[in-house]
Amino acid sequence: MTPTDETELAAAIAQADGPLSITSGGTRGIATAGTGLSTRAMTGVTLYEPGALTMVARSGTPLDEVQSQLVKEGQQLAFEPADYRGLLGTNGAPTLGGAFASNSSGPRRVQAGAARDFLLGVRFVDGRGTVLKNGGRVMKNVTGYDLVKLMAGAHGTLGVMSEVSFKVLPKPECTGTLVWEGLAPAQSLQVFTAAMRSPFDVTGAARVPSQGDAPSQTMIRLEGFESSVQYRMQQLQKKLQGIAQPQSLLDADALWRMVRDVEPFHGQVGAVWRSSIKPSDMPAFIDRIPGDHLVDWAGGLVWSLVDPSLDLRGLRGGIGGHSTLVRSANGVQPFARFEPQPSPLETLAQGLRTEFDPRGILNPGLMG
């Protein structure tokens, strides 16, 4: 089913007599058993106010369409939603609804926040087929229960979004990146810790594994006016002069897209896991888990390419956090996609699912 507007979406859900597999652009590799229901035909930007830094659009609107409008006004989606088609081997076009439903957030999260922090209002259809709305179209808006934040990251299990309103930010004039090659994980941790404790407003900290003959890269990103970026890059190098001299690059956006989209693992054989851990545990985690690791350190994320039979959660041991199986091998899913939640949280989550989807038809079993 591919409804073209909110009325058709509500009717499709109300009339459903079994489970529904909710998708949008179909690029994020998340599918459940049941009749397919896609919002990809519900497209279009319905309101854009550059002066107010706000936009309203239907959930199936392709991210490329949104970003093309923002670029014309010198603005951006500062939470950097990822494009996982290369990682997952999927087709289609990443959509706005998919980005918010999965809370897709890139390396700038440490400074700007996650996707859910930009979501101002939402219209959605619950499991009964009822149209609900929450939030508004301005940044200062208090309207009772904050369902907006619940919808972000719920993967369609609480309701299917039809329209979202969100804030945008100006695109920085200049981006500067410091790159150290061949540092060990413990040395990368030194760089990250010193940079994040500095007053230089870091907007990205990442470590990319070695690829073929190319050594690993440890990267720090600074953004703003060009003169400010140049000054902060120089000062940060002085602060870290005890470590090997880095390369200084301007406007190296391709490096950060590589981190955002997990490009080193595109086309590589193996399972891919995404772990959220305490940033200081990164060296111990890499030492404990055999495989290749891409670190979005400022976001507390480690992407791991490992043997498909490896239970990464079991090997994590005393390292806290949680791990998600993003890509299995050969269509076989030997482990649950999402890590089981502690009992109190699962009880709360199940209560929310029962309230919003009493028939249990929206992506059933996806979140536990």
C-alpha positions as CSV (number, residue, x, y, z in Angstrom):
1,M,0.0,0.0,0.0
2,T,1.3,3.4,-1.0
3,P,-1.1,6.2,0.3
4,T,-0.7,9.6,-1.3
5,D,-2.1,11.7,1.6
6,E,-2.9,11.5,5.3
7,T,-6.6,10.5,4.7
8,E,-5.6,7.5,2.6
9,L,-2.9,6.6,5.2
10,A,-5.5,6.7,8.1
11,A,-7.9,4.6,6.1
12,A,-5.2,2.0,5.2
13,I,-4.3,1.6,8.9
14,A,-7.9,1.6,10.1
15,Q,-8.9,-1.1,7.6
16,A,-5.8,-3.3,8.1
17,D,-6.7,-6.8,9.3
18,G,-3.1,-7.9,10.1
19,P,0.5,-6.7,10.7
20,L,1.8,-3.8,8.6
21,S,5.5,-3.4,7.6
22,I,6.0,0.4,7.7
23,T,8.6,1.9,5.4
24,S,9.3,5.2,3.7
25,G,12.1,5.3,1.2
26,G,13.0,1.7,2.0
27,T,16.7,2.5,2.2
28,R,17.4,1.7,5.9
29,G,17.0,-2.1,5.7
30,I,14.3,-2.3,8.3
31,A,11.4,-4.5,7.4
32,T,9.0,-6.7,9.4
33,A,6.5,-9.4,8.5
34,G,3.2,-8.1,7.2
35,T,1.6,-6.1,4.4
36,G,3.9,-3.4,3.2
37,L,2.8,0.2,3.8
38,S,5.1,3.0,2.4
39,T,4.8,6.7,2.8
40,R,7.1,7.4,-0.1
41,A,4.2,8.9,-2.2
42,M,3.4,11.5,0.5
43,T,5.8,14.1,-0.6
44,G,6.3,17.9,-0.7
45,V,7.5,20.8,1.3
46,T,4.4,22.6,2.5
47,L,6.0,25.5,4.4
48,Y,9.5,27.0,4.5
49,E,10.4,30.1,6.4
50,P,14.2,30.7,6.1
51,G,14.0,33.7,8.4
52,A,12.4,31.6,11.1
53,L,14.7,28.7,10.5
54,T,11.7,26.3,10.1
55,M,10.3,24.0,7.5
56,V,7.2,21.8,7.3
57,A,7.2,18.8,4.9
58,R,5.3,15.5,4.3
59,S,7.1,12.5,5.6
60,G,7.8,10.8,2.3
61,T,9.7,13.9,0.9
62,P,13.2,12.8,-0.3
63,L,16.0,14.3,1.7
64,D,17.6,15.5,-1.5
65,E,14.6,17.6,-2.2
66,V,14.7,19.1,1.3
67,Q,18.4,19.8,1.1
68,S,18.2,21.4,-2.3
69,Q,15.8,24.0,-1.0
70,L,17.9,24.6,2.1
71,V,21.1,25.1,0.1
72,K,19.5,27.9,-1.9
73,E,19.1,29.8,1.4
74,G,22.5,28.9,2.8
75,Q,20.9,26.5,5.3
76,Q,21.2,22.8,6.2
77,L,19.9,19.9,8.1
78,A,22.5,20.2,10.9
79,F,21.9,16.7,12.3
80,E,23.4,15.1,9.2
81,P,21.0,12.3,8.4
82,A,22.8,9.3,6.9
83,D,22.5,7.6,3.5
84,Y,22.9,3.9,4.2
85,R,22.2,2.6,0.6
86,G,25.8,1.8,0.1
87,L,26.1,0.1,3.4
88,L,23.0,-2.0,3.1
89,G,22.7,-2.5,-0.6
90,T,19.3,-0.9,-0.7
91,N,17.6,1.3,-3.4
92,G,15.1,4.1,-3.4
93,A,15.6,7.5,-1.9
94,P,16.2,8.4,1.8
95,T,13.2,10.4,3.1
96,L,12.5,12.9,5.8
97,G,10.2,10.6,7.6
98,G,12.7,7.8,7.6
99,A,15.4,10.1,9.0
100,F,13.2,11.2,12.0
101,A,11.6,7.8,12.5
102,S,15.1,6.3,13.0
103,N,16.6,9.4,14.7
104,S,19.3,9.3,12.1
105,S,22.1,11.7,13.3
106,G,25.7,12.2,12.1
107,P,29.0,13.4,13.6
108,R,27.7,16.9,14.4
109,R,25.4,15.4,17.0
110,V,27.9,16.4,19.8
111,Q,27.5,20.1,19.0
112,A,24.1,20.5,17.3
113,G,22.1,17.6,18.7
114,A,20.3,14.6,17.2
115,A,17.4,14.5,14.7
116,R,14.9,14.5,17.6
117,D,16.3,17.7,18.9
118,F,15.3,19.5,15.6
119,L,11.8,18.1,15.5
120,L,9.2,20.7,16.4
121,G,5.9,19.1,15.5
122,V,4.5,16.0,14.0
123,R,1.3,14.7,12.5
124,F,0.9,10.9,12.6
125,V,-1.6,8.1,12.3
126,D,-1.7,5.7,15.3
127,G,-2.5,1.9,15.2
128,R,-6.3,2.6,15.3
129,G,-6.2,4.8,12.2
130,T,-6.6,8.0,14.2
131,V,-4.9,11.1,13.0
132,L,-3.0,12.8,15.9
133,K,-0.8,15.9,16.0
134,N,1.6,17.3,18.6
135,G,4.0,20.2,18.8
136,G,3.9,23.1,16.4
137,R,5.8,25.1,13.8
138,V,7.9,27.3,16.0
139,M,10.8,26.6,18.3
140,K,9.1,27.9,21.5
141,N,6.1,25.6,21.7
142,V,4.7,23.8,24.7
143,T,1.6,21.7,24.1
144,G,1.3,19.1,26.8
145,Y,2.9,15.6,26.3
146,D,6.0,15.7,24.2
147,L,4.9,13.0,21.7
148,V,7.3,14.6,19.2
149,K,10.3,13.2,21.0
150,L,8.6,9.8,21.3
151,M,8.1,9.5,17.6
152,A,11.7,10.2,16.8
153,G,13.5,6.9,16.9
154,A,10.4,4.7,17.3
155,H,10.8,3.3,13.8
156,G,7.1,3.5,13.1
157,T,6.0,1.3,16.1
158,L,3.9,4.0,17.7
159,G,2.4,5.6,14.6
160,V,3.1,6.5,11.0
161,M,4.2,10.1,10.5
162,S,2.4,12.0,7.7
163,E,4.0,15.4,8.2
164,V,6.8,16.9,10.3
165,S,7.9,20.4,11.2
166,F,11.5,21.0,12.1
167,K,14.1,23.6,12.6
168,V,17.1,24.1,10.3
169,L,20.4,26.0,10.8
170,P,22.7,28.2,8.7
171,K,25.4,26.3,6.8
172,P,28.8,27.4,8.1
173,E,31.0,29.5,5.9
174,C,34.0,27.2,6.3
175,T,34.8,23.7,7.5
176,G,38.3,22.8,8.8
177,T,39.5,19.3,9.5
178,L,42.7,18.1,11.2
179,V,43.7,14.6,10.2
180,W,46.3,12.4,11.9
181,E,47.3,9.2,10.1
182,G,48.2,5.9,11.7
183,L,47.4,6.7,15.3
184,A,46.7,3.8,17.6
185,P,43.2,3.8,19.3
186,A,44.7,5.0,22.6
187,Q,46.4,7.9,20.8
188,S,43.2,8.8,19.0
189,L,41.5,8.9,22.4
190,Q,44.1,11.4,23.6
191,V,43.3,13.6,20.5
192,F,39.6,13.4,21.0
193,T,39.7,14.1,24.8
194,A,42.0,17.1,24.4
195,A,39.9,18.5,21.5
196,M,36.6,18.1,23.2
197,R,37.9,19.7,26.4
198,S,39.2,22.7,24.5
199,P,37.2,25.9,23.9
200,F,37.4,25.5,20.1
201,D,33.8,24.3,19.5
202,V,34.5,21.0,17.9
203,T,31.7,19.7,15.6
204,G,33.1,16.2,14.8
205,A,35.6,13.7,16.1
206,A,36.1,10.4,14.3
207,R,38.5,7.6,13.6
208,V,38.4,5.7,10.3
209,P,40.1,2.3,10.1
210,S,42.9,1.6,7.8
211,Q,41.8,0.6,4.3
212,G,44.2,-1.4,2.1
213,D,47.5,0.5,2.0
214,A,45.9,3.6,3.5
215,P,46.5,4.1,7.3
216,S,43.8,4.9,9.8
217,Q,42.7,8.5,10.1
218,T,41.9,10.3,13.3
219,M,39.9,13.5,12.5
220,I,38.7,16.6,14.2
221,R,36.2,19.0,12.6
222,L,35.8,22.8,13.3
223,E,33.3,25.0,11.6
224,G,32.4,28.7,11.3
225,F,33.9,31.8,9.7
226,E,37.1,31.0,7.8
227,S,39.3,33.3,9.9
228,S,37.9,31.7,13.1
229,V,38.4,28.2,11.7
230,Q,42.0,28.8,10.7
231,Y,42.8,30.3,14.1
232,R,41.2,27.4,16.1
233,M,42.9,24.8,13.9
234,Q,46.3,26.4,14.7
235,Q,45.6,26.7,18.4
236,L,44.4,23.1,18.6
237,Q,47.5,21.9,16.8
238,K,49.6,23.7,19.4
239,K,47.6,22.1,22.2
240,L,48.3,18.7,20.6
241,Q,51.9,19.2,19.6
242,G,53.1,16.2,21.6
243,I,51.3,14.0,19.0
244,A,52.4,13.6,15.4
245,Q,51.7,16.6,13.1
246,P,48.3,16.5,11.5
247,Q,47.2,17.5,8.0
248,S,45.1,20.7,7.9
249,L,42.3,20.6,5.4
250,L,39.6,23.1,4.5
251,D,36.1,22.1,3.2
252,A,36.9,18.4,3.3
253,D,33.2,17.5,3.5
254,A,33.8,14.2,1.7
255,L,35.6,12.9,4.8
256,W,32.6,13.6,7.0
257,R,30.2,12.0,4.6
258,M,32.4,9.0,4.7
259,V,31.9,8.8,8.5
260,R,28.2,9.7,8.3
261,D,27.5,7.0,5.7
262,V,30.0,4.4,7.1
263,E,31.6,4.2,3.7
264,P,34.6,2.1,4.6
265,F,32.3,-0.9,5.1
266,H,30.4,-0.5,1.8
267,G,30.7,-3.7,-0.3
268,Q,32.7,-5.4,2.5
269,V,31.9,-9.0,3.5
270,G,30.7,-9.3,7.1
271,A,28.1,-8.2,9.6
272,V,27.9,-4.6,10.7
273,W,27.0,-3.5,14.2
274,R,26.4,-0.1,15.6
275,S,27.4,0.3,19.3
276,S,26.7,3.2,21.6
277,I,29.3,3.2,24.4
278,K,31.0,5.5,26.7
279,P,33.5,7.4,24.5
280,S,36.4,6.7,26.9
281,D,35.8,2.9,26.5
282,M,36.7,3.1,22.8
283,P,40.2,1.6,22.9
284,A,39.1,-1.3,25.2
285,F,36.1,-2.0,22.9
286,I,38.3,-2.1,19.8
287,D,40.8,-4.3,21.5
288,R,38.1,-6.7,22.6
289,I,36.0,-7.0,19.4
290,P,37.9,-8.6,16.5
291,G,37.2,-6.8,13.2
292,D,37.4,-3.3,11.7
293,H,35.9,-0.3,13.6
294,L,34.8,3.2,12.5
295,V,34.5,5.5,15.5
296,D,32.2,8.5,15.6
297,W,33.7,9.4,19.0
298,A,31.8,12.6,19.7
299,G,28.6,10.7,19.3
300,G,29.8,7.8,21.4
301,L,29.3,5.4,18.5
302,V,31.4,2.6,17.1
303,W,30.6,0.9,13.8
304,S,32.1,-2.6,13.6
305,L,32.5,-4.9,10.7
306,V,32.9,-8.4,12.1
307,D,32.4,-12.1,11.3
308,P,28.7,-12.8,10.8
309,S,28.8,-15.5,13.5
310,L,30.1,-13.2,16.1
311,D,27.8,-12.2,19.0
312,L,29.2,-8.7,19.5
313,R,27.0,-8.1,22.6
314,G,28.4,-11.2,24.3
315,L,32.0,-10.1,23.7
316,R,31.4,-6.5,25.0
317,G,31.4,-7.9,28.5
318,G,31.8,-5.3,31.1
319,I,31.7,-2.4,28.6
320,G,28.3,-0.8,29.0
321,G,26.1,0.6,26.4
322,H,24.1,-1.2,23.7
323,S,24.7,-2.7,20.2
324,T,22.4,-2.9,17.2
325,L,22.8,-5.4,14.4
326,V,22.5,-3.1,11.4
327,R,23.5,-5.6,8.7
328,S,23.6,-9.3,8.8
329,A,25.0,-11.6,6.1
330,N,23.2,-13.5,3.4
331,G,19.8,-12.5,4.7
332,V,20.3,-14.5,7.9
333,Q,19.7,-12.7,11.1
334,P,21.2,-14.9,13.9
335,F,20.8,-12.2,16.6
336,A,18.1,-9.8,17.5
337,R,18.4,-6.5,15.7
338,F,18.0,-4.3,18.8
339,E,19.5,-5.1,22.2
340,P,16.9,-6.2,24.8
341,Q,16.0,-3.3,27.1
342,P,16.2,-3.5,30.9
343,S,12.9,-4.8,32.4
344,P,11.7,-1.4,33.7
345,L,12.3,0.3,30.3
346,E,10.7,-2.6,28.4
347,T,7.6,-2.4,30.6
348,L,7.3,1.4,29.8
349,A,8.0,0.9,26.1
350,Q,5.4,-1.9,25.9
351,G,2.8,0.3,27.7
352,L,3.4,3.0,25.1
353,R,3.0,0.6,22.2
354,T,-0.2,-0.7,23.7
355,E,-1.6,2.8,24.1
356,F,-0.8,3.9,20.6
357,D,-1.1,0.6,18.7
358,P,-3.5,-1.6,20.8
359,R,-3.8,-4.1,17.9
360,G,0.0,-4.5,17.6
361,I,0.0,-4.1,13.8
362,L,2.7,-1.4,13.3
363,N,6.1,-3.0,12.6
364,P,5.3,-5.7,15.2
365,G,8.3,-7.3,17.0
366,L,10.8,-4.7,15.6
367,M,11.6,-3.1,18.9
368,G,11.2,-6.1,21.1
